[in-house]
């Protein structure tokens, strides 16, 4: 799921912080 949101684009901003 994390990878999916990362590819999304705009969500990457928040997803990246959550993933890290």
SULGIKA-V700209 format. One record per pair of residues at least 12 apart in sequence whose C-alpha atoms are under 8 Angstrom apart, sorted by the first residue. I is the first residue (numbers start at 1). J is the second residue. If there is no record, write none. Layout:
BEGIN
i = [I | I]
j = [J | J]
END
This chain:
BEGIN
i = [2 | 2]
j = [15 | 19]
END
